[in-house]
Structure formats: structure tokens, C-alpha cells
Amino acid sequence: MTLEDALKRISELEEENEKLREELAFYKSKKFAGRQKHDEHWMKSYNDFVALYEDGLTIMEIVDQGAISRRTAYRYKAYYDGLKQMNGIGKEEKKESNVKVGKRK
């Protein structure tokens, strides 16, 4: 092996090491369990839920479509209600939302 071959191999290995460091950093920062952050996928799923919910579908009708689980639907509803409450929606509309879910008065 010549000096030029050795230097070429060293540069190849340095490039490979850099790629592996980037991959390692990605896996170190990745969450594999638990609730996920409100990323692009979460927002799309939530916005789809809101569109269906505001069209008058009940939680169970939305769940029956198969896009989200029942637990996720109730979590989205709680988030939705929290946003509505922060925006000053009255108690009358909150009572109507309880009827949509199927809760007793």
C-alpha cells in the first residue's frame, strides 16, 4: 500500500465516521415510546379529527372510520375543548359538545 492509497483510505473512513455520527445522533434523540410531540403528523391527524367533529360526527363515528383509536379521539377532544375554553367559548356550547360525545346531562 502506498502513501497515497493510505491517505485516500483515511479520508474514506473519516467520511464514513461522520455519517455514522449523524446516524447515532438521530437515534439518541429519537423517542421510541410515550406520547409524541405535536409534530406535522400529529397536527394532520388532529386537524382531520377537528374537521369531522365540527361536521357533527360523534367520537364513536370518527373512531369507526379507523383512522384513530378511541383513546386518541378522546385526547384530541380534550385538547379541542381546552383550546375552545381558552378562546372564551361559553358554557352553552360546552353542554352541546357533551351531547355529541354521548355523555348524560
PyMOL commands that set and color helices and strands:
alter all, ss='L'
color gray80, all
select helices_A, chain A and resi 3-29+40-54+59-64+70-86+91-101
alter helices_A, ss='H'
color red, helices_A
deselect
rebuild
show_as cartoon
